[in-house]
Amino acid sequence: MFPLGLVGLALSYALSVTNLLSGVVSSFTETEKQLVSVERAQQYLGIPSEKLQGSLLVKIHVNLNGILSN
């Protein structure tokens, strides 16, 4: 059979390789998530604004003292 030292070494390397692959997959999914968020923002920029029919628009003025007034 195989020497026990080689079996232990093989298991040790196998665990480090799976850890490395996990990091690669995690990095890939994070990059994909960021790219999708940019694509979604671009889609939202292309949507026309809704009309403000029936909405109440209030104009508020702030003077130099920080007091709000209509």
Backbone bond lengths (Angstrom), bond angles and torsions (degrees), N, CA, C in turn:
res aa  C-N    CA-C-N  psi(-1)  N-CA   C-N-CA  omega(-1)  CA-C   N-CA-C  phi
1 M - - - 1.457 - - 1.521 110.31 -
2 F 1.316 115.27 -163.79 1.456 121.09 -178.66 1.525 110.04 -92.84
3 P 1.316 116.92 147.06 1.465 119.43 174.31 1.532 109.82 -66.36
4 L 1.311 116.22 143.28 1.465 120.92 -176.54 1.525 111.79 -62.52
5 G 1.310 118.01 -32.24 1.462 120.76 178.14 1.514 111.92 -63.19
6 L 1.339 116.64 -40.94 1.466 119.69 178.50 1.525 111.70 -68.34
7 V 1.320 116.36 -35.99 1.473 119.90 177.73 1.521 109.89 -64.19
8 G 1.326 116.97 -43.97 1.462 120.64 177.91 1.509 111.87 -63.49
9 L 1.343 116.86 -41.06 1.459 121.07 178.41 1.520 111.04 -64.59
10 A 1.329 117.19 -41.66 1.467 121.21 178.42 1.518 110.97 -63.28
11 L 1.323 117.83 -42.27 1.469 120.78 177.76 1.526 111.07 -64.69
12 S 1.320 115.98 -40.33 1.459 119.79 179.01 1.526 111.01 -62.03
13 Y 1.325 117.20 -45.09 1.457 120.74 178.30 1.531 111.69 -67.42
14 A 1.316 116.72 -36.58 1.462 119.69 179.28 1.532 110.69 -63.51
15 L 1.327 116.63 -40.50 1.462 119.82 178.79 1.530 111.30 -66.96
16 S 1.322 117.59 -38.56 1.464 119.02 179.63 1.529 110.92 -69.57
17 V 1.333 117.18 -34.90 1.470 120.24 178.07 1.522 110.40 -67.12
18 T 1.333 118.13 -42.06 1.469 119.86 179.06 1.523 110.56 -66.09
19 N 1.328 117.10 -34.71 1.461 119.94 176.75 1.532 110.35 -66.25
20 L 1.313 116.87 -40.78 1.461 121.48 177.77 1.526 110.85 -64.09
21 L 1.316 117.13 -44.45 1.465 120.56 178.51 1.525 111.63 -63.92
22 S 1.315 116.50 -36.01 1.462 120.02 176.96 1.522 110.68 -63.04
23 G 1.328 117.20 -40.67 1.463 120.81 177.46 1.517 112.33 -65.05
24 V 1.331 116.79 -38.21 1.462 120.69 178.87 1.527 110.21 -65.51
25 V 1.323 117.02 -44.57 1.468 120.76 179.86 1.526 110.14 -65.09
26 S 1.318 117.00 -40.69 1.461 120.77 178.73 1.526 110.83 -63.10
27 S 1.317 117.18 -43.01 1.462 121.11 178.02 1.528 111.31 -64.03
28 F 1.318 116.78 -41.74 1.458 120.72 179.16 1.525 111.44 -63.19
29 T 1.332 117.25 -44.34 1.463 119.67 -178.64 1.529 111.22 -67.75
30 E 1.334 117.44 -35.20 1.468 119.67 177.46 1.532 110.65 -65.69
31 T 1.324 116.69 -41.56 1.469 120.40 177.71 1.522 110.64 -63.92
32 E 1.308 116.84 -42.64 1.471 121.07 179.07 1.523 110.56 -62.61
33 K 1.331 116.55 -39.78 1.463 120.55 179.08 1.524 110.85 -63.38
34 Q 1.321 117.27 -41.93 1.454 120.46 179.31 1.534 111.52 -66.08
35 L 1.327 117.28 -39.37 1.463 120.43 179.14 1.525 111.34 -66.43
36 V 1.313 116.94 -38.83 1.467 120.32 178.95 1.526 109.93 -65.51
37 S 1.325 117.83 -37.30 1.464 119.22 180.00 1.528 111.15 -66.47
38 V 1.334 117.64 -34.71 1.472 120.29 176.24 1.526 110.13 -67.95
39 E 1.325 117.22 -42.10 1.470 120.30 178.25 1.521 110.39 -62.54
40 R 1.323 117.23 -40.05 1.466 120.59 179.66 1.523 110.34 -65.50
41 A 1.321 117.98 -40.70 1.468 120.74 178.23 1.522 110.61 -63.42
42 Q 1.324 117.68 -39.22 1.463 120.48 177.51 1.523 111.08 -64.79
43 Q 1.331 117.46 -37.39 1.469 119.89 177.38 1.523 110.53 -66.14
44 Y 1.328 117.47 -39.95 1.461 120.37 179.56 1.519 111.64 -65.95
45 L 1.324 117.57 -32.74 1.465 120.18 178.53 1.520 111.57 -67.82
46 G 1.328 117.50 -24.90 1.457 121.03 -178.99 1.517 114.03 -84.90
47 I 1.336 118.12 -8.06 1.467 121.38 -179.09 1.526 108.81 -79.85
48 P 1.344 118.10 129.19 1.467 119.31 179.50 1.532 110.91 -68.72
49 S 1.318 115.60 151.71 1.462 121.23 -179.63 1.518 110.84 -70.60
50 E 1.314 115.86 150.55 1.456 120.39 176.29 1.522 109.23 -78.69
51 K 1.325 115.73 151.79 1.458 120.40 176.72 1.521 108.74 -75.35
52 L 1.310 115.96 151.28 1.454 121.14 -176.82 1.525 111.31 -98.07
53 Q 1.309 118.20 41.72 1.460 121.67 -179.95 1.525 109.10 -72.23
54 G 1.301 115.46 130.32 1.450 120.72 177.36 1.512 113.58 78.41
55 S 1.296 118.40 4.42 1.459 120.91 179.59 1.516 109.56 -89.07
56 L 1.292 115.55 149.93 1.450 121.66 177.42 1.521 108.07 -96.68
57 L 1.303 116.33 115.45 1.453 120.68 178.28 1.519 108.54 -101.40
58 V 1.301 117.07 120.81 1.456 122.58 -178.84 1.516 107.85 -111.29
59 K 1.318 115.50 125.93 1.455 120.11 176.75 1.526 107.99 -94.65
60 I 1.306 115.88 123.04 1.460 121.17 179.64 1.519 107.80 -116.02
61 H 1.305 114.94 132.98 1.454 120.78 179.12 1.528 108.91 -112.35
62 V 1.299 116.51 140.80 1.459 121.96 176.48 1.515 107.39 -115.53
63 N 1.339 115.86 121.68 1.465 118.07 179.39 1.531 109.79 -85.10
64 L 1.295 117.79 -177.63 1.466 121.98 -175.38 1.513 113.40 -65.83
65 N 1.342 117.39 -22.02 1.465 120.88 179.98 1.532 111.84 -86.62
66 G 1.344 117.15 -1.98 1.459 120.72 179.37 1.515 113.58 85.09
67 I 1.344 117.35 14.83 1.458 121.34 -179.48 1.524 108.91 -91.23
68 L 1.328 115.77 131.88 1.454 121.21 178.95 1.520 109.99 -84.49
69 S 1.328 115.74 141.59 1.464 120.55 175.06 1.518 108.22 -148.05
70 N 1.338 115.10 155.15 1.472 121.11 179.75 1.498 110.62 -87.26
